[in-house]
Amino acid sequence: MMQESFILKKMKQLICRLSDLVGILPSYYNYKGERIDISLETKTGLISSMGFSLDKEILIKWINYFDSYPWKNSVEPVYVIKPSSTIHIYLKENQHVDYIEIVPFKDSGNESEPMFLHLNSEALHKDECRIFENETYFKYNVSIPLLSIGYYKMCLFSKEFNKESLLIVVPENCFIPFQNKTWGLHCNLWSLRGDKREGDFSHLKYISKYVDGKGGFISINPLHLNDPDDLYGISPYSSISRQFKTPLYISRCPVREKDEKFFNYSNVWQDKMRALRTEFELFYKNYINEPQKVNNFIDYKNKLHPLIREDLKSFSIFCFLREELGKNWQNWEQKFRNPEKESIDRIYQENEKEVLFYQYLQWLIDEEIDSFKQYNLCMDIAFGSIKSSFDVWINQEIYALSSEHGAPPDDFNPNGQKWGFPPVIPFKLKDQAYIPFIKLLKCNMNSSLLRIDHALGLFRAFWIPEDSNPEQGAYVKYPWKDLLGIIALESQLNRTGVIGEDLGTAEEWMKNELIKRKICSWKVFYFEKNTSAYKSSHLYPVDSLCSITTHDLPTLRGFWNARDIKLRKQFSIFNESQVEEALSERQRDKEQIINLLKNEGLIKELQNLPDNSKSEMEELLFAIIKFLANTQSRYFLMYPEDLLFMEEQANFPGTVMEYPNWQRKLPVTVDEIIKLPILKEVEAILKEAGRFHSLD
């Protein structure tokens, strides 16, 4: 019995030790400020999902590996550095390095010449010494000369060994596309109406012309490929691929509008795909018989970054296999479950026409997005991809397939959230030199601005083991300095500004690190408060985007009427006491908002809080728009749902069947939106605040 107890204690120590080494945080503080210690069961589930066997000898082996990493490897798989920085290399006693060769990757836009660093190991500064298995290893500092930002292959040469690494030289900050304060309008493509056709890029172009003429930008929902035939998959944040995009909104082959209130994804998708396949037949005849007629398509593929071009080929094969074998690749035959170049090439050769169709769709999408470069567009990148996605299929080794991302319990969701997509394993992502992350950014930075969903997940993300609830989850650390550096690099290379959606529970230093790199923090009016009052306009930081709401939060009218709280009661998310507490807090919030607006001279003295009448809601809306327009925030984003005084929000987190998430359309057409009388008043407010830059 004593022996058994000793073994269990030893196993617990090993599990906790490995858990620490792979970045699982041993505790966190919840939304009430209470410390939550992570259970052994949760740690066991998470390290198992990372691919570690719970065998004692194997655990010891991995602990020894991480303890000695990267000392025994000589170099790290990747270095992310600022110009003129220092890296570390690791050599066993009596090992010597002759020279380091640094070669730029030409296809990343870097035209630098190769560089050779001749090293004298004896003259190098020894930074630290460690002993592993009775052998002595030294860590050396190596100064890297001034290099242009970009990607480099670094090779270490010696008589005993040669080692390679990826060297990524990153800038201090992200690109800033606007020098003056500006404004934007958010449009969900499915919600747009006009010309009796379902929402597509033609509607977006129409409203973009208006906003661009006033010097603003248009923000849109993610364009990632998702599953329109599945109610769980219609969310633009539930991705089959974050690299490649949905053809749902291509303006070619418009779909006639059948329902003015809700967007029926399945019906629109089927109608759109039928029409696009018909068009493809004509394209394919030219492709085979008169290839000069499809030169634009050939040029499009040739101009893609080599890594993206290779992935496009794999993606098109994945889509073909998904149609043939079913939606979940984990149920496919073994030879298709694990993509290998030889099998990929064979499938492509044997099914060229069917596979080419999916490349043709991506070409049409990218051509249309490219046409928006005359306008200022803010695109959106989701936080993850579903387990049955292309992204996971092509990168299986870096995903924890038996865990999922989510959020711990909070004020809005007392039971927490499960988001349905597996996490990326941090150390495995670094082992791949962050290439999957780099490709993801390259595929999405093709506009003036990019919003990064759940940017705090770049620091630490909440993992939930399989068959567990969110209360049994834990935070896992990510190599945030490297990831933020790569974002800044791709931002500068692509001249794309970055907005980090950093809402939720987080330590303030995380948000400050985003702002320090000119990744604009997201400031939602509802949340910018402390226990006693809402923050004054001068406290909003320059490097931020401010808005009244977001797609996951109530509209202003919904907030004022506590519509979101009533729905939480209706959907049994809140119990009676939670509803009462939330209603009391909402009443205090409303009173504090009125006090704030009075103090800033933006609203007249009122005997009572504004009621639900349009005139008083309009006065309240204008006052809040003035308040946010007057802040220092670089960007001020508005939502048409607020300008139209809609009560229902676009998405209600924690629901699927209960609420028409991502489906509700605007009650007016895009032509009617830009003719709204309220917009004239808004334009005057923006002009007075220095945000309105008319190009008329």
N, C-alpha and C positions, 0 to 999 in steps of 0.2 A: 504493500500500500504506500509506504514511504517512497519507494522507488518510483512508483507511478506518479506520485505528487511531484517528485523532483523532475521527472520527464516533462510533465505538463508545465511546470514553472519555467523550465528551460525553453520549451517551445514558445511560451508566451513572450519571453525575453527576446527570442529570435524574431518573432513576428513583429514585435514593437520596434526592434532595431531596424529591420528591413523597411518597415513602414516609414520610419523617420528618414531613412536614406533615399527613398524614392519620392519624398516630398509630401507625404500625407501629414497634415497638421494634427497634432495630438489633441487640440481643443480649438474652440472658437466661441465668440460671444454672440448670442442671439439678439433679436430685435428688442428684447426687454433688458438687455445688458447682462444677462445671466451667462455664466461660463458653462459651456457644454463640452464635457470630456468625451472623446471618441472611444467607443467600446472595442474590446478585442475582436468581437464578432464582425464589426464594421471593417476594422483593419484587415482582418483575414479575408473578407469578401473582396476588398479593393485590391489587395496584392495578388489574390488569385486571378482577378480580372485582368491584371497586367501580365499574366502569363507565368507567374511563379508557382511552382509546385510546393505543397505544404509538407515536403519531406525534409527532415532535420538536416541531412547532409547537403541537400540542394540549397536550403536557406543559408547555411553557413558559407557555401560556395559563393552565393550572390552577395552576401554581406561583405565577404573578403574582396569581391570584385569592385563593389562601390567604394569600399574603404581605400582601395589602391588606385581608383580611377582619378585622373587619367595618367598617373605616374608610370604605369607599365606600357602605355601606348605611345610614348614619345611626344605625340601631338594630340590635340583634341580634334574631333571630326570637323569642327567649324570654329572660327574666331570672328566675333562681331566687335569691331573696334572703331574708334574715331580716327581721323587722319593723324599721323605722327604719334601713334600710341605704341605701347609695349605688349608683347604676347609672352606666354610662358611655354617653354618646351621642357621635356623631361628625359633625362638620360641616366642610364645605369652608370655606376662608378667605372671609370676607364673607357666609357663610350665617348666617341668624338663625332662632331658634325663638320663636314667640309664646307658646305654652302647651302643656302636656301634660294630656290628659284621662285619668283612671284610672277605669274603670267595672267594678264587680264582676259576675261571672257569677252570676246569681241561682240558676240550677239547680245550682250547686255548694254550696248551703247558705249562701252568704255574703249577708247582708242589708245590707251597708254601702251608704252613699250614694255617688254619683259624686263624684269629687274633681278639681279643676282646679288645676294648678300653673302660675302665670304666670311665665315665664322672661325674664330679661334676659341674652342671650348674652354681653354685655360684662361682666356681673357674675359670670358662672359661672367656676369655677376650671378653668383649662386644665391638664390633667394631663400631656399629652404632645403632641408635634407630629411628623407624618410627611409625607414628600413622595412622591407617586406620579404618575408621568408629568408631572412639572413642575408639579403642583398641590399646594398645601399643605392638609393636613387637621389638625384639632385634636380631641383627645379631652377631653371635659368631664365633670366629676363633677356628678351631679344627686342631691341628697338626697331620698329618698322619705319622706314623713311616716309616722307610725305607722299601719299598716293591720292589720286582722284577717287571720289566716292564711287563705289561699284563692287563687282564681284571678281575675285581673283583665285586662281588655282595656286596653292602654295605647296612646294615640294621640298622635303628635307633630304639631303644627300649625304651619305657617309660610306665608308668602305664596308661597314657591317650591314647597313640597311638603308632602304629608301621609304619615306613616308609621305603621304599626301593629305592635304586638308583644304577646306574652303575658307578663304579669307574674305570677309565682307566688311568693307569700309563704309561707314555710315555718317551722315551729317548730324549736326546738333539738333536740327528742327525739321518739321514737316514744311512742305510748300504752302504758302499763303496766297490763294488766288485773288482775294479782294483786299485792297489797301484801305478801303473805307468801310465803315459800318454798313451793313446791307440787310436785306430781308428776303424771305422766301415763302413759298406756298407749297404745302404738302398735298400730293395727289395720289390716291390709291387707284391704279389703273382700272381695276374691276368696277370701281364706283363711278367712273366717268361715263357720261351719256351724250348723245347727239347724233343727228343724221340717221336715227332709227337703227343704229348698229351698236353692238356690244362694245364695251370699253376697250380701246386699243391705242396704239401709238399715234394714230391720226388725231384723237382727242387731246392727247398729251401735247402734240405739236401745236395745236390751236391755242391752248392755254399758255404754252411756253412763250409764244410770240407776244402775248399780252404782258406776261411777267418780265420777259427780257426787255421789252420796251420801257419798263419802269426801273430797269437796272437791278432786278432781283434774280432769284434762282428758283428752280422747281425741284422739290424733293419727291422721290417716288419710293414705292415699296420694292423689296428685293425682286430681282428678275430671275432668280435661280429656278432651275427645273424642279417642279414638284409633281405630285400625283393628283390631277384634277378628278380622277374617277373615285377617289377615296376621301370621305369626309374628314378623316384624320390627316389627310395629306394636302388639303387645299391651302393650308397656311403658307404664306410666302417664306416663313421661317422654318418650314419642315422640308428640307431640301433632299432631292435625289442627287443633285449636283450643285455645289456652290461655284464651281468653275464654269459650268456651261448653263445656258439660259433657256427659259421656257419660250416656245413659239406662240404661246397663247395670245400675245398682244401684238403680233405682227399685223400691220395695217393692210397688207396684201390679203386678199381673200376675206373680206369683212364678214362677220356673222350678224345676221339680222336680229335686232333686239326683240325678245319675246316676253320679257318680264321687266317692267319699269322699276321694280322695287328691289329685286335680288338678282345677283349674278349666279347663274347655274353653271358651275365649272364643268361638270361632266358633259352637258349638252353643248356648251360653247366649244369645248375641247374636241369633241367628236366631229362637229360641223367644220371646225377650222382644219383639223387634220385631213378630213376627206378632201376638202378643197385644195389644200397644199399638196397632197399626193397627186391630184390631177395635174396641177402645175408642174410638179416634179417630172411627170412623164414626158412632157415637152422638153424640159431641161435635159433630161437624160438622153433623149434622141440626139440633141445637139452635142452633148458630151461625148457620145459614141461616134457620131457621123460628121459633125462640124465643130470640133473642139475650139476653133477660134471664136465661136459665139459665146463661149463660157470662160473666156480668158480672165474675167473679173474673179470668178470663183477660184481658178487656179492661182491667180496672184494673191488672193486672200489667204489661201493655205500656205503659200510660200513665204508670206510676210510674217506669219505667226512665229513667235519665239519657238525654237526647236523643242523645248520641253512641252510647250502647250500644243504644238503640232502633233507630237507623239501621243499626248493625252487625248486630243480630239479623235484620233484614230481609235484608241481604246474605248473612248466614250461612245462612239458610233456603233462599235461592236457590242458594247454593253447594252445599248438601247435595242439593238436587233435581238440579242439573246433574251432580253427581258420580255420582248413580244413573243418570242418562240417558246421559252421555257418557264415563264412565270415571273412575277414581280420580285420574289425573294431569291437572290443569288445563292443564299445558303442552302437552298433546296435543289440547286442544279447538280448535274453530274460533276464528279470531282474534277474532271479535266477542264470544266468551265468555271468552277468555283475559284480556282487559283490561276489568275491570268499569267500566262508566260508568253514571251515574244513569239515563239514558234507557233503556238496555237492561235494567238491573235492574228498573225500574218495569214495563217491557213484559212481561218474563218473569213477574213477580209477578201481573200482571193476567190473563195467559193461562193460568196454572197455579196459581191461588189455592189450591185445595184441597190439591194435592200439596205446595206450599210451606208452607202453614199447618201441616201435620203437624209440621214440624221446630220451629216456634215453640211448638206445643202441647207437645212433648217438653221444651223448655227451661223452660216454665212448670211442668210437673209436677216437674222436678228442683228448680227454685228454691223451689217451694212446700214440698217435702220438706226441703230444706236449711234453709229458714226455720223449720221445726218444731224444728230442733236448737238454736235460739237459747236454749232453756231450759237447755241443757247447755253446758259449756265445750269447744269443738271447736277443734282445730288443723288447718287445711287446708294444702295444699302447692301451690306454684306451680313448675312445671318451668322449666328454663333456656331451652328453645327449642322451635321447631315444625318439623316436617319440610317438605321443599321443596314437596311436593304439598298442603300444608295450606291451610286457609282463611286463616290469619293471613298467610301469604306472598302468597296470591292477592290479598287486599284491600290489601296494603301492598307491592307488588312493588318499588316504587322505592327502598325503604330496605334491601333485602336484597342481599347478595353471593351470587348464586345459583350461582356457580362456585367457591365455597369452602365449607368446612364447619367447624363447631366440633369440638373434640376436646381431647385432653390430650397433652402430651409424654411420652416414656418415663419411667417411675418404678419404684419398688420392686415395686409390685403388677403393673404391666403394662410389662415391659421394651421392648415394641414400641410403646407409646403407645396411644391410643384415638382412634377416629373415631366421632362421635356421630350423624352422618347428618342434621344440620339446618343450614341456612345462617345465617351471622351477620348481625346488624343492623349497617349501616354507621353509625358514630358521628356523623359530621357531617351525614348525611342525616336521622338521627333528630332532631338538634337543629334542623335546618331546618324540621321539622314540629312544632316547639315541644314535642317529647316527647309529643305526643298519643297515639300508639300505646301508649307505655309507661304513660301515665296511665289509659287505658281498660283495659289489662291488670290494673292494680292495683285499679281500681274493681270489676271483675268477680270478683275473688278475695278481696277483703276483706269477707267477710260471716260472720265467725266471731270467736271470742275471740282466736285466734292465727293467724298465717300463717307458715309456713316458706317461705323463699326458697331454692330449690335453687341451688347453685353461686354463692353471693353474691359470691365473689371476682371473678366475671365482670363485676360492676358496675364494677370498677377496670380490669381488663384481661382479655381473653379470648384463648384460643389458637385461631388460624385455620390451616386446612390447605388449600392450593390444590387444585383439582380434579386428580384422577389423581396425587396425591402421597401419601406416607406421613407419619405424625405427626412423624418426625424432620425433615421438611422444612417444618414449620409455624413460626409466629411469633406473638408476643403483639401485640395491638392495644389501644391505650389507649381508655378510655371516659370521658365527662364525669362522673366518679363523684360529685363534690360535688353536682351538680345532681340526679343520680338518687337519691342518698341523701336529699337534701332533699325530693324528691317522695314518696319512701316514707314519710318522717316525717310529711308533710302528710296523705297518705291514711290513714295509721295513726291520726292524731288525729281526722280527720273521721269515720272509720268505727269508732273505738274498738276497734281491732284491734292487739294486740301483735305484734311481728315477731321472728322467729328467722332468723338468717342462717347457712345451711350454709356454713361457711368452711373446710372441710377441704382439704388439699392444700398444695402448695408455694406460699408467699406470703411477702412481707415483713411483718414484725410490725406495721408502721404501718397496714397495711390492716385488720387485725383490730381494732386499736385505734380506728380511725375508725368501724367498725361499733359497737363498744361505747360510744364517746362519744355516739352518737345513740340509745342504748338499743336497738340492734338486737342481740339476744342472740347471742353467739358459740356455736358448737357444739363442745363438748369431749367427744371420744370417749375413754373410759378407755384403750383400747389405745395411743393415740397420745400421751397426756399424760406424756411422759418425756423425759429427755435421754440422753446416751450412757452414763451410769453408773447411773441410778436413775429410778424413776417419781416423779412430782410428788406432794407431800403434799397432803392434802385442803384445807388453808388457802390453797393457791396458785390454786385455781379462782376465777375472777372472779365477782362478784355477777351481772353482766349476761351470763349464759351459761346454756345448757342442757347438762346432762351426761347421758351414757348409756354403757352398756357397749359397744354396737355400733350399726350402722345397717343398712338393708336391703341395702347393697352390701358388707357385711363379714360375717365369720363370726360365728355365735352363740358364746356363751361356751364351750359344749361343743365346737363346731367349732374354735374358736381353740385350746383346750387340747389337742385331738387333732391339731392341724395339718391338719385336713381341707381347708382352703383351699389349703395348699401342695401337698398330694397331688393336688388337682384341677388345679392349675396344671401339675403334671408330666404328669398324664393328658391334658390338653388341649394339651400342647406349648407352653404359655405360658412355662414355665421349662425350661431345659436342666438336665443333671445337676448341674453346678457351682452353678447358681443355687438348685437345690433344697437342696443341702447347706448352702449359705450361709444360706438362709432357715430351715432347720431348726435350725441352730446359733443363729441370732438368736432364734428362737422359744423355744428352751430357756433362753436368757439372760433373755428377757422373763418367762417363767414363774417363774424363780428370783427376779427382781427384784420381781415382783408379790407373791410370798409374803413377801419381806423387807419390802415396804411395808406389807402387812396386819399383819405381826407388829409392826412399829414403831408402828403406829397402834392396837395392842391389839385387833385385830379377829379374830385367828385364833390358835389354840393353836400351841405349838411342834410342828413335824412333823419326823419323821426323814427322810421322803421327800416329794417333790411329790405332791399329790393324784392318785390314779389315776382311772380312768374309772368307778368305782363311783358309784351314785347318791348314797350317803350323803356321800362325800367331795366330789363335785361340788356337792351341796346346801350343804355347809359353805362351800365356796369362793364360791358364788353369794351366799349370805347375807352373807358378809364384804364382798364387793365392793358389794353393795346398801347395806350400812351405810356403807361408805366414801363412796360417791357421795351418799347421803342426807345425810351430815354436812358436805358441802362447802357453800360459800357460794352456789353456783349457784342462780339463781332457779327454774329448772325441772330436774327429774330425770325422765327418760323411760325407761320399761322396755318390753321387747318380750316378748310371750307366748311366742315361740320359746325364750327363755332360761328362763322360768318353767316351761316344759314339757320342758326339757333336750333340745331338738331339736338335731341336729348340722348339718343342711343349712340354708344361708342362703337368703333370699328371691330374691336376684339375684346372679349371678356375672359381674361386668363383663368384657367381652372375649369373651363367648360369645353365641351365638344358638341354634343347633341342638344344641349339645353338652350344654346344661344346661336344666332346666325352669324358666327364669326367670319370675318373676311368676305362677306357677301352683300352687305347692305349698300345700295347705290345712293348717290346724291339725288335729291328730289327735283333738281333742275339740270338742264343741259349745260355743256361748257360754254355755249354762246350766251346763255342766260346768266351764268356765273359772272362773266366779265362785264356784264351790263348792270349788275346789281348796284342800286343806289348807295348801299353801304360801303362799296369799294371806293367811292369818291371821298367819303369821310376818312376812310383808312389811308388813302393816298395822301390826304392833307396832313394826317398825323405823322406818317412816315417822312414826309417832306420836312415838316417842322423839326423832327428828331434827327435830321441829317442822314436818313437811310434811303430816301427816295432819289433815284438818279435817272430821271427821265431821258430816254434816248429818242423820243419822238421828234 
